[in-house]
Amino acid sequence: MAQVTVTINGRSYPVACNDGEEQRIEELARYVDAKVKTFARELGQIGESRLLVMAALVLADELADARAESGGPGNGAGLDEDIAAAGIENLAQRIETIAARLETVHI
């Protein structure tokens, strides 16, 4: 099992992944970081967990839109989109886990 360290909103997070997935995780993290930075610019630093939750919700919305456009996962259409959507969904779940941990630390 491999591990990469990703940076989101200036904070580093170690992330475990399967061997060979490191570059993809780093790409996804840059995408999430861009979303979080956009929210931080628009709303200010409203708290790490809230920024991450907002990013996760936006990513989930994008995932739902991608699935609707491709006719849903597993139908053979839009296979690349399904793979990307699955990666985004996995990352969104990881972000939600991190956000939950941060929320309990900041209480």
GROMACS elastic network, one bead per residue, 0.5 to 0.9 nm:
[ bonds ]
;  ai    aj funct       b0    kb
    1    16     6  0.68452   500
    1    17     6  0.60593   500
    1    18     6  0.50706   500
    1    19     6  0.55580   500
    2    15     6  0.84889   500
    2    16     6  0.57922   500
    2    17     6  0.52853   500
    2    18     6  0.55936   500
    2    19     6  0.50439   500
    2    20     6  0.77829   500
    2    21     6  0.80217   500
    2    22     6  0.72497   500
    3    14     6  0.66314   500
    3    15     6  0.54808   500
    3    17     6  0.57964   500
    3    18     6  0.80666   500
    3    19     6  0.83097   500
    3    22     6  0.72554   500
    4    13     6  0.82651   500
    4    14     6  0.57081   500
    4    15     6  0.53558   500
    4    16     6  0.64905   500
    4    17     6  0.76224   500
    4    22     6  0.61818   500
    4    23     6  0.87821   500
    4    25     6  0.78426   500
    4    26     6  0.76013   500
    5    12     6  0.62370   500
    5    13     6  0.53499   500
    5    15     6  0.59291   500
    5    16     6  0.86692   500
    5    26     6  0.80892   500
    6    11     6  0.81455   500
    6    12     6  0.55312   500
    6    13     6  0.53070   500
    6    14     6  0.63661   500
    6    15     6  0.71418   500
    6    25     6  0.80479   500
    6    26     6  0.62234   500
    6    29     6  0.61657   500
    6    30     6  0.80414   500
    7    10     6  0.58591   500
    7    11     6  0.52347   500
    7    13     6  0.61757   500
    7    14     6  0.88170   500
    7    26     6  0.87523   500
    7    29     6  0.71176   500
    7    30     6  0.77550   500
    7    33     6  0.72692   500
    8    11     6  0.53712   500
    8    12     6  0.64827   500
    8    13     6  0.77061   500
    8    29     6  0.69056   500
    8    30     6  0.74574   500
    8    32     6  0.71434   500
    8    34     6  0.82537   500
    8    36     6  0.73497   500
    8    37     6  0.82655   500
    8    52     6  0.88699   500
    9    12     6  0.84566   500
    9    33     6  0.59258   500
    9    34     6  0.83401   500
    9    36     6  0.64179   500
    9    37     6  0.61052   500
    9    40     6  0.83250   500
    9    48     6  0.80658   500
    9    51     6  0.89290   500
   10    33     6  0.86723   500
   13    98     6  0.88414   500
   15    25     6  0.83445   500
   15    94     6  0.87045   500
   16    22     6  0.87962   500
   17    20     6  0.82463   500
   17    21     6  0.62225   500
   17    22     6  0.68195   500
   17    25     6  0.78431   500
   18    21     6  0.56244   500
   18    22     6  0.76534   500
   19    22     6  0.69909   500
   20    23     6  0.73807   500
   20    24     6  0.84150   500
   21    24     6  0.53607   500
   21    25     6  0.61819   500
   21    26     6  0.86832   500
   22    25     6  0.52242   500
   22    26     6  0.62327   500
   22    27     6  0.87144   500
   23    26     6  0.50755   500
   23    27     6  0.62108   500
   23    28     6  0.86644   500
   24    27     6  0.50335   500
   24    28     6  0.61623   500
   24    29     6  0.84972   500
   24    87     6  0.85838   500
   25    28     6  0.50816   500
   25    29     6  0.60248   500
   25    30     6  0.86318   500
   25    87     6  0.84468   500
   25    91     6  0.80599   500
   26    30     6  0.62582   500
   26    31     6  0.87246   500
   27    30     6  0.51800   500
   27    31     6  0.64311   500
   27    32     6  0.88055   500
   28    31     6  0.50371   500
   28    32     6  0.62518   500
   28    33     6  0.85134   500
   28    87     6  0.80281   500
   28    88     6  0.71808   500
   28    91     6  0.74908   500
   29    33     6  0.59157   500
   29    34     6  0.85233   500
   29    91     6  0.81649   500
   30    34     6  0.61860   500
   30    35     6  0.87403   500
   31    34     6  0.52076   500
   31    35     6  0.65326   500
   31    36     6  0.88457   500
   32    35     6  0.50952   500
   32    36     6  0.62178   500
   32    37     6  0.85613   500
   32    52     6  0.84807   500
   32    55     6  0.66888   500
   32    56     6  0.81600   500
   32    59     6  0.81047   500
   32    91     6  0.88521   500
   32    92     6  0.88948   500
   33    36     6  0.50715   500
   33    37     6  0.59892   500
   33    38     6  0.84912   500
   33    55     6  0.86145   500
   34    37     6  0.51160   500
   34    38     6  0.61587   500
   34    39     6  0.87633   500
   35    38     6  0.51506   500
   35    39     6  0.64506   500
   35    40     6  0.87124   500
   35    51     6  0.88231   500
   35    52     6  0.89152   500
   35    54     6  0.87074   500
   35    55     6  0.58360   500
   35    58     6  0.82618   500
   35    59     6  0.86993   500
   36    39     6  0.51633   500
   36    40     6  0.61234   500
   36    41     6  0.86281   500
   36    48     6  0.89726   500
   36    51     6  0.58009   500
   36    52     6  0.65378   500
   36    54     6  0.77815   500
   36    55     6  0.58084   500
   37    41     6  0.60880   500
   37    42     6  0.85290   500
   37    51     6  0.85368   500
   38    41     6  0.51879   500
   38    42     6  0.61990   500
   38    43     6  0.84781   500
   39    42     6  0.50314   500
   39    43     6  0.56755   500
   39    44     6  0.72835   500
   39    45     6  0.84479   500
   39    51     6  0.66730   500
   39    54     6  0.79212   500
   39    55     6  0.79606   500
   40    43     6  0.52465   500
   40    45     6  0.53173   500
   40    46     6  0.73045   500
   40    51     6  0.70942   500
   41    44     6  0.55142   500
   41    45     6  0.79259   500
   43    46     6  0.67978   500
   44    47     6  0.86814   500
   45    48     6  0.74034   500
   45    51     6  0.79198   500
   46    49     6  0.85111   500
   46    50     6  0.66193   500
   46    51     6  0.68741   500
   47    50     6  0.54692   500
   47    51     6  0.62705   500
   47    52     6  0.86803   500
   48    51     6  0.52116   500
   48    52     6  0.61513   500
   48    53     6  0.85963   500
   48    99     6  0.75514   500
   48   102     6  0.75734   500
   48   103     6  0.86528   500
   49    52     6  0.50837   500
   49    53     6  0.60583   500
   49    54     6  0.85506   500
   49    96     6  0.85761   500
   49    98     6  0.79187   500
   49   100     6  0.72889   500
   49   101     6  0.85892   500
   49   102     6  0.59986   500
   49   103     6  0.60780   500
   50    53     6  0.50201   500
   50    54     6  0.60712   500
   50    55     6  0.85191   500
   50    99     6  0.76005   500
   50   103     6  0.86971   500
   51    54     6  0.51633   500
   51    55     6  0.61979   500
   51    56     6  0.86129   500
   51    99     6  0.88087   500
   52    55     6  0.50421   500
   52    56     6  0.60774   500
   52    57     6  0.86009   500
   52    95     6  0.65254   500
   52    96     6  0.73217   500
   52    98     6  0.83755   500
   52    99     6  0.62245   500
   53    57     6  0.61691   500
   53    58     6  0.86527   500
   53    92     6  0.88534   500
   53    95     6  0.74952   500
   53    96     6  0.64342   500
   53    99     6  0.66455   500
   54    57     6  0.51239   500
   54    58     6  0.62684   500
   54    59     6  0.86041   500
   55    58     6  0.51328   500
   55    59     6  0.60980   500
   55    60     6  0.85091   500
   55    92     6  0.82948   500
   55    95     6  0.86552   500
   56    59     6  0.50614   500
   56    60     6  0.60300   500
   56    61     6  0.85492   500
   56    89     6  0.88284   500
   56    91     6  0.84968   500
   56    92     6  0.51789   500
   56    93     6  0.79225   500
   56    95     6  0.67123   500
   56    96     6  0.69152   500
   57    61     6  0.61655   500
   57    62     6  0.86404   500
   57    92     6  0.81311   500
   58    61     6  0.50110   500
   58    62     6  0.62329   500
   58    63     6  0.85640   500
   59    63     6  0.60608   500
   59    64     6  0.85815   500
   59    88     6  0.70538   500
   59    89     6  0.77909   500
   59    92     6  0.69655   500
   60    64     6  0.61572   500
   60    65     6  0.86124   500
   60    88     6  0.78961   500
   60    89     6  0.68201   500
   60    92     6  0.71643   500
   61    64     6  0.50864   500
   61    65     6  0.62337   500
   61    66     6  0.86155   500
   62    65     6  0.50666   500
   62    66     6  0.61163   500
   62    67     6  0.85911   500
   62    85     6  0.85674   500
   63    66     6  0.50501   500
   63    67     6  0.61407   500
   63    68     6  0.85597   500
   63    84     6  0.87669   500
   63    85     6  0.55366   500
   63    86     6  0.83318   500
   63    88     6  0.71901   500
   63    89     6  0.71543   500
   64    67     6  0.51184   500
   64    68     6  0.61360   500
   64    69     6  0.86365   500
   64    72     6  0.87117   500
   64    85     6  0.84980   500
   65    68     6  0.50736   500
   65    69     6  0.61699   500
   65    70     6  0.86530   500
   66    69     6  0.51471   500
   66    70     6  0.62030   500
   66    71     6  0.85048   500
   66    72     6  0.80382   500
   66    81     6  0.69172   500
   66    82     6  0.80443   500
   66    85     6  0.71555   500
   67    70     6  0.51693   500
   67    71     6  0.59272   500
   67    73     6  0.63304   500
   67    78     6  0.87339   500
   67    81     6  0.77748   500
   67    82     6  0.71669   500
   67    85     6  0.75061   500
   68    71     6  0.51273   500
   68    72     6  0.56976   500
   68    73     6  0.89896   500
   69    72     6  0.74933   500
   69    78     6  0.86119   500
   70    73     6  0.74329   500
   70    75     6  0.83905   500
   70    76     6  0.89861   500
   70    77     6  0.59916   500
   70    78     6  0.53121   500
   70    79     6  0.84129   500
   70    81     6  0.73733   500
   70    82     6  0.79401   500
   71    74     6  0.88359   500
   71    75     6  0.70482   500
   71    77     6  0.70832   500
   71    78     6  0.80872   500
   72    75     6  0.65499   500
   72    77     6  0.82103   500
   72    78     6  0.85899   500
   72    82     6  0.77890   500
   73    76     6  0.76421   500
   73    77     6  0.80142   500
   73    78     6  0.80646   500
   73    79     6  0.77265   500
   73    81     6  0.84898   500
   73    82     6  0.54661   500
   73    83     6  0.86253   500
   73    85     6  0.85828   500
   73    86     6  0.87558   500
   74    77     6  0.77425   500
   74    78     6  0.89737   500
   74    79     6  0.77620   500
   74    82     6  0.75280   500
   75    78     6  0.81375   500
   75    79     6  0.82107   500
   76    79     6  0.58717   500
   76    82     6  0.89664   500
   77    80     6  0.86745   500
   77    81     6  0.86043   500
   77    82     6  0.84878   500
   78    81     6  0.51045   500
   78    82     6  0.61935   500
   78    83     6  0.87358   500
   79    83     6  0.62468   500
   79    84     6  0.86032   500
   80    83     6  0.51180   500
   80    84     6  0.61524   500
   80    85     6  0.84180   500
   81    84     6  0.50168   500
   81    85     6  0.58328   500
   81    86     6  0.84046   500
   82    86     6  0.60057   500
   82    87     6  0.85202   500
   83    86     6  0.51214   500
   83    87     6  0.62589   500
   83    88     6  0.86777   500
   84    87     6  0.50433   500
   84    88     6  0.61706   500
   84    89     6  0.85349   500
   85    88     6  0.50407   500
   85    89     6  0.60093   500
   85    90     6  0.84958   500
   86    89     6  0.50115   500
   86    90     6  0.60893   500
   86    91     6  0.85543   500
   87    90     6  0.50919   500
   87    91     6  0.61686   500
   87    92     6  0.85175   500
   88    91     6  0.50208   500
   88    92     6  0.59637   500
   88    93     6  0.85604   500
   89    93     6  0.62429   500
   89    94     6  0.86710   500
   90    93     6  0.51955   500
   90    94     6  0.63771   500
   90    95     6  0.87362   500
   91    95     6  0.61189   500
   91    96     6  0.85647   500
   92    96     6  0.61468   500
   92    97     6  0.86150   500
   93    96     6  0.50624   500
   93    97     6  0.62698   500
   93    98     6  0.87087   500
   94    97     6  0.50475   500
   94    98     6  0.62574   500
   94    99     6  0.85552   500
   95    98     6  0.50188   500
   95    99     6  0.59807   500
   95   100     6  0.84893   500
   96   100     6  0.60778   500
   96   101     6  0.85984   500
   97   100     6  0.51221   500
   97   101     6  0.63108   500
   97   102     6  0.86706   500
   98   101     6  0.50772   500
   98   102     6  0.61521   500
   98   103     6  0.85302   500
   99   102     6  0.50010   500
   99   103     6  0.60043   500
   99   104     6  0.86907   500
  100   103     6  0.50046   500
  100   104     6  0.63825   500
  100   105     6  0.87186   500
  101   104     6  0.53103   500
  101   105     6  0.63285   500
  101   106     6  0.88089   500
  102   105     6  0.50350   500
  102   106     6  0.61873   500
  102   107     6  0.87588   500
  103   106     6  0.53102   500
  103   107     6  0.63912   500
  104   107     6  0.54649   500
